[in-house]
Amino acid sequence: MLTMSGDLLTDLSSAEVADLADRFGTPFYLYDADVLSRRIARVRAAFHGLANVYFAVKANPNLELLRAIRDVADGLDISSAGELEQACLAGYDTDAISFAGPAKTSEELRAAVEKRVGAISVESIRELHQIVGHARTLGVKAGITVRVNPNQGVKAFGMKMGGRPIQFGVDEGEIGEIMGLVGENSDTLDFRGIHVYAGSQCFDFTGMADCVNDTLRIALEVEASTGHPCRFINLGGGFGISHGDPEKELDVEALGTALDPVLRRVTDGGRRQVACELGRYLAADAGVYVTRVISEKTSHGKSFFMVDGGLNHHLMAAGTFGTGLRTNYVLRNLTRPDAPSIKCNIAGPSCNLTDLMGVNVDVSAPELGDLIGFGKSGSYGFTASPFLFLGHPTPAELIRRNGKVTLARAPRSITDFN
């Protein structure tokens, strides 16, 4: 039985990982649903129960993983009709779903209205008109929030998604116009509140607190100027967690303490519901990606070890998914963790110069056949990667729950997609 307690990379023993490789082949992803559940509970506790925790499906849409956390997460954040289908298959209450995205099609909006998604995050006047049309046709009220691009940017975010010209949401200065349309169509719209997602990868809890306070300001100003109560305030996410430093992440307890007084005032004993939508911060620690050393060589004095999985399965670990995120992932020789450490490069199997899973990285000296594990791989791994590139099979996805590992998704060949 696996002995993982929290850090999958260090808790996996050589015998355990070898057994999984023999049973399921390599490469594979292993997700620990219990780690993900504990991360959700930690965030909820840090906010003293004053904020719900939604899981961002885009971070890891594996069906069995979603099912495993259904009774722990307060809801889901989705970005497509496909993710809505996956959420329904996993058994989630659609009223506890927030649907965001700057290019929602008319068909997706109809599906969201028809399935009674609780908070369709409106990002343009076009979306609002189409939602109204679908709601009238279907004879139902559509639950909406208005996504706002705030005037104020937050410097603490590694990737800024607010306070500048951007495709997401309605500019703060245009709230009045869109809220006017909301009021004119109150017979078909159930306005629930606002949604702000101002950035990603914030490690400074004071900067994140500033962002949350600004979001709450916007919500209260909308209430005061329009008379429409903001019963649901989606604070977004962007809590920082490092892929290369196992100790570096946003101090969520400090954030919760800093925000406690204002959240108590705003929630007002339950009159308003506040939620944060988190993906990477919750799921990164819950996954490990395991590859096998296939070949080795020295080139111009530098050591290279080639493994059987790379950017085709884990684009972010190769540093080409999101420009501000390139760093060596925490990795480990799982077969011989106590071997002398060397500095080397770990390369994936594709004919692409960027397929480097570790650059000048320190690792216990690999040998052919060794298993190399990449930690912090529970988010933006398989489904954020070009898995059909060069036709290698997709990796197996395994899930661990209550100490038992099962196959959550089997490998597929390129011809399976024909």
C-alpha atoms as one frame of an Amber mdcrd trajectory, in Angstrom:
protein
   0.000   0.000   0.000   1.201   3.519  -0.756   2.385   5.567   2.190   1.795
   9.042   0.808   0.958  11.590   3.463   1.147  14.911   1.658   4.281  15.255
  -0.438   3.731  12.650  -3.135   7.212  12.969  -4.523   9.027  12.123  -1.299
   6.443   9.704   0.079   6.554   7.396  -2.943   8.985   4.570  -2.189  11.081
   2.941  -4.884   9.154  -0.325  -4.546   5.779   1.398  -4.700   6.522   3.432
  -7.795   8.105   0.432  -9.516   4.935  -1.573  -8.831   2.758   1.148 -10.364
   5.036   1.376 -13.405   4.848  -2.396 -13.874   1.054  -2.418 -13.546   0.191
   0.640 -15.624   3.281   1.422 -17.725   5.035   4.753 -18.093   4.604   7.626
 -18.273   1.719   8.046 -15.837   0.102  10.672 -13.662  -0.833   9.846 -10.098
  -3.391  12.070  -8.362  -4.113  11.855  -4.652  -7.737  12.841  -4.029  -7.152
  12.969  -0.279  -4.408  15.597  -0.685  -6.748  17.689  -2.836  -9.538  17.349
  -0.289  -7.230  18.464   2.511  -6.154  21.513   0.488  -9.797  22.514   0.024
 -10.482  22.073   3.734  -7.392  24.119   4.586  -8.532  27.102   2.515 -12.042
  26.945   3.948 -10.652  26.849   7.477  -8.273  29.740   6.758 -11.289  31.890
   5.865 -13.076  30.744   9.031 -15.962  29.407   6.971 -16.732  32.836   5.521
 -15.832  31.925   1.930 -16.852  28.936  -0.154 -14.191  27.108  -2.123 -14.879
  26.346  -5.791 -12.533  24.057  -7.703 -11.430  25.308 -11.139 -12.054  22.346
 -13.439  -9.569  23.662 -16.015  -6.742  22.797 -13.598  -7.582  19.091 -13.668
 -10.825  17.837 -15.242 -10.247  14.137 -14.568 -13.707  12.698 -13.996 -12.792
  10.383 -11.125 -10.922  13.173  -9.358 -13.958  15.458  -9.645 -16.159  12.710
  -8.259 -13.764  12.141  -5.377 -13.974  15.754  -4.162 -17.692  16.300  -4.851
 -18.624  16.223  -1.174 -15.708  18.471  -0.202 -15.746  21.306  -2.746 -18.510
  23.902  -2.425 -18.819  24.173  -6.195 -16.978  24.284  -9.498 -15.594  26.945
 -11.811 -15.948  25.929 -15.467 -14.981  27.488 -18.801 -16.754  25.462 -21.491
 -19.774  23.331 -22.295 -17.432  20.334 -22.192 -16.485  21.096 -18.608 -20.187
  21.564 -17.835 -20.873  18.077 -19.184 -18.000  16.692 -17.122 -19.331  18.408
 -14.004 -22.769  16.902 -14.592 -21.270  13.439 -15.137 -19.428  13.852 -11.831
 -22.742  14.556 -10.112 -22.402  18.237  -9.203 -25.361  20.501  -8.489 -25.354
  22.969 -11.391 -26.575  25.734  -9.102 -23.116  25.599  -7.488 -21.277  26.187
 -10.762 -19.743  29.403 -12.075 -19.209  29.545 -15.854 -16.589  32.047 -17.064
 -14.780  32.609 -20.342 -14.489  35.465 -22.849 -15.765  33.577 -25.902 -18.741
  31.559 -24.724 -20.704  30.554 -27.801 -24.462  30.911 -28.134 -24.765  27.129
 -27.898 -22.719  27.058 -24.690 -24.810  29.830 -23.183 -28.000  27.969 -24.073
 -26.656  24.810 -22.427 -25.759  26.788 -19.301 -29.231  28.366 -19.135 -30.967
  25.056 -19.831 -28.972  23.181 -17.192 -29.594  25.978 -14.691 -25.983  26.920
 -14.035 -26.060  29.075 -10.935 -23.718  31.841 -12.061 -23.109  32.419 -15.757
 -20.347  35.005 -15.632 -21.325  37.658 -18.201 -18.283  39.109 -19.960 -19.892
  41.217 -22.710 -23.147  42.829 -23.771 -23.346  40.226 -26.556 -23.376  37.441
 -23.987 -26.047  39.181 -21.948 -28.377  39.583 -24.951 -27.935  35.925 -25.908
 -28.585  34.747 -22.355 -31.798  36.782 -22.291 -32.877  35.269 -25.596 -32.225
  31.712 -24.458 -33.950  32.295 -21.121 -37.067  33.602 -22.881 -37.092  30.675
 -25.314 -36.670  28.128 -22.535 -39.064  29.868 -20.178 -36.618  30.008 -17.277
 -34.676  32.623 -15.360 -30.933  32.585 -15.963 -28.611  32.974 -12.989 -25.856
  35.456 -13.836 -22.953  37.339 -12.389 -21.167  40.193 -14.135 -17.450  39.710
 -14.548 -15.661  42.987 -13.941 -12.256  44.072 -15.203 -11.290  46.347 -12.297
  -9.661  49.721 -12.800  -7.099  48.902 -10.148  -4.341  46.451 -11.060  -2.447
  44.508  -8.417   1.321  44.435  -8.854   1.670  41.344  -6.678   0.236  39.050
  -9.367   2.733  37.160 -11.492   0.252  37.259 -14.367  -2.080  40.282 -14.346
  -5.597  39.779 -15.696  -7.200  42.995 -14.491  -6.549  46.712 -14.452  -5.477
  46.800 -18.107  -6.894  46.277 -21.605  -7.836  42.603 -21.722 -10.382  40.228
 -23.212 -11.873  39.215 -19.878 -14.947  40.781 -18.338 -16.589  44.174 -18.518
 -14.438  47.219 -17.784 -15.328  48.725 -14.421 -16.311  51.964 -16.121 -18.948
  50.138 -18.173 -20.734  48.444 -15.279 -23.532  50.995 -15.367 -24.447  50.204
 -18.967 -24.592  46.459 -18.499 -26.426  46.721 -15.173 -29.008  48.886 -16.931
 -29.644  46.016 -19.345 -29.825  43.610 -16.410 -32.537  45.758 -14.862 -34.488
  45.970 -18.125 -34.535  42.163 -18.334 -35.169  41.286 -14.724 -38.026  39.012
 -15.781 -35.547  36.620 -17.390 -32.361  37.283 -15.391 -31.570  36.324 -11.822
 -28.712  38.707 -11.037 -26.621  37.142  -8.303 -23.593  39.426  -8.090 -20.165
  40.084  -9.535 -17.046  38.159 -10.442 -13.489  39.497 -10.493 -10.416  37.490
 -11.457  -7.583  39.985 -11.390  -4.534  37.781 -11.814  -2.606  34.590 -11.215
   0.326  33.404  -9.107   0.196  35.901  -6.235   2.526  35.024  -3.333   2.041
  38.198  -1.273  -0.961  37.878   1.023  -1.157  41.660   1.471  -1.391  42.105
  -2.307  -4.086  39.440  -2.499  -5.941  41.106   0.367  -5.852  44.397  -1.560
  -7.385  42.625  -4.551 -10.156  41.054  -2.465 -10.933  44.345  -0.764 -11.188
  46.026  -4.162 -13.572  43.329  -5.375 -15.752  43.790  -2.320 -15.708  47.556
  -2.914 -16.958  47.055  -6.460 -19.741  44.755  -5.276 -20.987  47.206  -2.672
 -20.822  50.088  -5.148 -22.896  48.079  -7.640 -25.466  47.476  -4.936 -25.569
  51.138  -3.929 -25.781  52.525  -7.473 -28.224  50.028  -8.981 -30.281  48.672
  -6.104 -29.466  45.124  -7.198 -28.154  43.083  -4.246 -24.925  41.172  -4.800
 -25.880  37.911  -3.126 -22.855  36.114  -4.631 -19.387  37.634  -4.890 -16.821
  35.553  -6.754 -13.386  36.697  -5.607 -11.561  34.735  -8.320  -8.342  32.991
  -7.414  -4.711  33.320  -8.334  -3.270  32.110  -5.027   0.403  31.499  -5.705
   2.142  28.144  -5.460   5.636  27.446  -6.792   6.426  24.428  -8.954  10.121
  24.639  -8.227  10.209  25.459  -4.524   8.171  23.043  -2.384   7.956  25.570
   0.440   6.883  28.625  -1.553   3.171  29.384  -1.662   0.692  32.053  -0.621
   0.149  32.096   3.139  -3.584  31.434   3.055  -3.882  31.543   6.850  -2.384
  35.050   6.950  -4.718  36.092   4.142  -7.731  34.735   5.995  -6.751  36.583
   9.157  -6.233  39.849   7.264  -9.623  39.566   5.559 -11.655  38.265   8.484
 -13.143  41.617   9.629 -14.212  42.767   6.162 -15.578  39.350   5.190 -17.692
  39.262   8.352 -19.137  42.669   7.493 -19.785  41.832   3.848 -21.254  38.358
   4.332 -23.483  39.858   7.042 -24.507  36.607   8.650 -25.115  34.865   5.339
 -26.884  37.675   3.455 -24.105  37.603   0.886 -22.156  34.544  -0.206 -18.466
  34.915  -1.013 -16.465  32.340  -2.949 -12.964  31.893  -4.288 -12.223  29.735
  -7.324  -8.923  27.910  -7.095  -7.223  25.378  -9.338  -3.433  25.252  -9.191
  -3.300  26.180  -5.488  -5.538  23.251  -4.597  -4.432  20.611  -7.076  -0.703
  21.086  -7.748   0.428  19.207  -4.635  -2.040  16.414  -5.355  -0.218  15.050
  -8.392   3.044  13.553  -9.606   4.089  12.766 -13.194   6.329   9.706 -13.545
   8.591   8.965 -16.542  11.267   6.388 -17.305  14.854   7.079 -18.415  15.217
   5.704 -21.946  18.590   7.025 -23.065  21.587   9.114 -21.995  24.326  11.104
 -23.698  26.915  13.821 -23.188  26.895  16.811 -25.510  29.560  19.532 -25.289
  30.316  18.476 -21.753  26.714  18.487 -20.534  24.820  15.362 -19.450  21.416
  14.607 -20.929  18.971  11.930 -19.831  16.036  11.299 -22.153  12.746  10.150
 -20.653   9.634   8.692 -22.278   7.371  11.654 -21.539   7.826  15.367 -21.926
   6.046  18.441 -23.221   3.550  16.245 -25.057   2.158  15.173 -21.687   3.271
  17.971 -19.370   3.749  21.191 -21.284   4.016  23.337 -18.170   6.873  21.282
 -16.731   8.729  21.912 -19.984   8.193  25.622 -19.412   6.127  26.443 -22.484
   2.638  26.891 -21.008   2.365  30.465 -19.769   5.290  32.798 -20.221   6.007
  33.884 -16.651   6.036  30.365 -15.246   9.255  28.793 -16.604  11.114  27.047
 -13.832  12.421  23.571 -13.144   9.736  21.533 -11.445  10.642  19.748  -8.231
  11.821  16.363  -9.512  13.288  13.207  -8.011  14.909   9.974  -9.058  12.276
   7.689  -7.588  14.203   4.500  -8.328  17.462   5.479  -6.601  16.775   8.575
  -4.504  19.907   8.070  -2.404  22.374   7.960  -5.312  24.980  10.755  -5.480
  23.550  13.948  -6.904  24.666  15.260 -10.281  23.778  18.280 -12.370  22.183
  17.333 -15.684  19.395  17.974 -18.173  16.237  15.876 -18.426  14.815  15.833
 -21.966  11.500  14.564 -23.281  10.992  12.391 -26.370   9.871  14.972 -28.905
  11.898  16.524 -31.730  11.598  19.967 -30.201  14.368  21.968 -28.541  11.975
  23.178 -25.862  11.223  19.642 -24.673  13.391  19.955 -21.577  11.857  18.777
 -18.333  14.841  19.853 -16.260  17.628  22.279 -17.158  20.908  22.094 -15.191
  18.965  20.396 -12.456  20.385  18.578  -9.441  19.110  15.004  -9.212  20.316
  11.645  -7.901  22.380  10.269 -10.790  19.945   8.544 -13.162  20.594   5.253
 -14.902  18.749   3.674 -17.809  15.385   2.398 -16.651  15.165   4.673 -13.603
  11.841   6.350 -12.843  11.925  10.147 -12.636   9.032  11.861 -10.881   7.917
  15.475 -11.270   6.064  16.885  -8.277   3.456  19.640  -8.173   1.855  18.012
 -11.221  -1.766  17.769 -10.123  -2.746  20.860 -12.113  -2.337  21.961 -15.739
  -0.644  18.722 -16.713  -2.099  16.234 -19.172  -5.074  18.301 -20.371  -2.974
  21.458 -20.814  -0.570  19.628 -23.135  -0.396  18.711 -26.855  -0.808  15.002
 -26.133  -1.192  14.025 -29.812   2.106  15.668 -30.777   4.297  13.091 -32.561
   1.801  10.338 -31.865   3.073   8.997 -28.547   0.411   7.266 -26.413  -1.249
   9.388 -23.758  -0.195   8.692 -20.165  -2.258   6.623 -17.795  -3.993   8.685
 -15.122  -4.177   7.009 -11.726  -6.093   8.171  -8.718  -5.415   7.375  -5.098
  -8.238   7.589  -2.595  -8.279   6.197   0.926  -4.998   4.415   0.266  -6.145
   2.601  -2.886  -4.817   3.340  -6.381  -7.071   2.761  -9.391  -6.889   3.528
 -13.097  -8.891   6.695 -13.743  -8.110   7.016 -17.456  -6.325   4.471 -19.635
  -3.640   5.390 -22.187  -4.814   5.967 -25.745  -2.946   5.788 -29.015  -3.117
   8.410 -31.735  -5.282   6.058 -33.794  -7.863   5.975 -30.961  -8.602   9.576
 -31.892  -9.202   8.856 -35.591
